[in-house]
Amino acid sequence: NLEASDSWELKEINISFVSDEAEVKKATVPFGSSMEETVPEDPQKEGYTFAGWYNKDGKNVFDYDSVPAEDVSFVAKWLKNGNVVYTSDGKTYEAFEVKEGEKIPVPSTNPKKFAHKFIGWSPEIPEGMPAEDLTFEAKYEIIEKSDSVYVEKFASKYLQEITFDIMEI
């Protein structure tokens, strides 16, 4: 009577998570086990938003269904939080903190300036937030005579009658 037996073990895989060249977590887990259980809590970094863990090929840790057959290291991807400042005549009108790549918000109301009409922001607002801070200045044009109704309404509301004497010098 011949009896045979065989035993095998799953290959142990080293997985590491690194942020700013510092190891956040290292795990040795069996090949094929759940990758999700190896992922550490999201790290924090002042002025930045954590954007996920990525391997050297740019693959996100959550793209894996299970632990791969080879050792793998994931690096934290950070998006810089930028400041978007809207100014009028060099003074802050409104400001926002925006994550890199997100749509840039604009003020919900336009700034006002006596005897001028707001015509937009300069420079032109890009679609997504870059890695650096942005400042936009309000652009105005002087109200022309065709807009005199506005000036008359303003004058009648806020000014009293003014008389001038012209003297010859």
Salt bridges, closest charged atoms under 4 A:
ASP20 OD1 - LYS45 NZ 3.10
GLU70 OE2 - LYS11 NZ 3.59
ASP89 OD1 - LYS113 NZ 3.21
GLU141 OE2 - LYS117 NZ 3.94
